[in-house]
Amino acid sequence: MTDFRLADRMSRLGTESAFEVLARAKALEATGRSIIHLEIGEPDFPTADHIVEAAIEALRGGHTHYVPAPGIPPLRETVANFLGRTGRMNTTPDRVVVTPGAKPIMFFTILALCGEGDEVLYPDPGFPMYESITAMAGATPVPIPLREANSFRIDVDELAGLITERSKLLIINSPHNPCGSALTRQDCEAIAELAQRHDLTVLTDEVYWAIRYGPEHASVLDVDGMAERTILLDGWSKTFAMTGWRLGFGVFPAALVEPVTRLAINSVSCTSAFSQYAAMAALEGPWDGVDRMVEEFRRRRDIIVAGLNDIPGISCLEPHGAFYVFPNITGTGLTAPDLAARLLNDGGVAALSGTAFGPCGEGYLRLSYANSVENIKAALDIIRKQLS
Ligand SMILES: Cc1ncc(COP(=O)(O)O)c(C=O)c1O
């Protein structure tokens, strides 16, 4: 086999362990083992019929060609209307960029803004791509520790202490993966004040916006003037159970739309044409399917939180959003990677070590409850047995 010398930047590019653990779990399944999958970050619901039908109709209607790089105009308009209607932000279609999944919004934002000498602040634990893409871009990742004692929310005083003259981009994520936490209105106001005082650009990852258990969603975008320095990241993957469709969007300050569109042209050209018609149907169609999904997640959340808190050595906060629990496992005497490996290899439960989300994840596991109540209960029994 040819021994390729990879480009230096590849040594700085990390990965997402969820995909690696999934591969290991599938390999075990191929040997005949039965595995309960609590590692995956996607809703276990089908995409709603009216959305699938819209895609089929678009395919039959010949929407099978290249389309404009930032998205088809009617979808960009639909996104802007949707954001206004749901009270999230008032924006215009020319600020909306549609991408294949929400991940490219992160990638393009960081590539467009950050390079050598720039510092990027991001939550730890947090979605692993924030750190990975920042490092690959040649910028310096600066973790903001999220602590259980602060309900896994950003401690604004601590954040203030991490800001330097080189800080360029602040990434926040609420509702939060992996912790299930949510920023409060006061948090958002204080974060916005810091961003304005230190002239930071903010990337607010709100991909779990719809999956929340409290009455309201707080965002830095609610603060006057923040839309001019904030990129909103969201998409269809989680809200509409459409992870495989690859559909996401960003809303950008005016000056960033052209550079980000240029990055799209250089990498993906555009987002799948017929998927974008399905995306419109999702935003304009009935919402009761989303409500039912969130109610079901709430039911499972209550079962998994109660079950985990009943296992000696484990304690678990109640998540406010997304579909993950982030239990504290320090009472088991095991490290998080050791416990995750033991659960998979000996118990057949696939979970992620908290360290997959940064060093501050030591002492925690991430379990996804996007799985049936039956499987969740079986997994809880296995965890209890493994630890007794
Ligand atoms: C916090 C967070 N942001 C963004 C994404 C990316 O979502 P998409 O599938 O739309 O690329 C995920 C997916 O797991 C996520 O957890």
The ligand as a Gaussian input file, in Angstrom:
#p B3LYP/6-31G(d) Opt

LIG

0 1
 C      -24.663000      20.535000      18.263000
 C      -24.783000      20.071000      16.855000
 N      -24.635000      20.951000      15.862000
 C      -24.727000      20.584000      14.574000
 C      -24.968000      19.279000      14.209000
 C      -24.980000      18.933000      12.753000
 O      -26.194000      18.576000      12.246000
 P      -26.399000      18.203000      10.702000
 O      -26.782000      16.759000      10.681000
 O      -27.515000      19.077000      10.233000
 O      -25.138000      18.462000       9.964000
 C      -25.140000      18.320000      15.214000
 C      -25.357000      16.910000      14.861000
 O      -25.206000      16.009000      15.632000
 C      -25.048000      18.726000      16.570000
 O      -25.199000      17.847000      17.575000

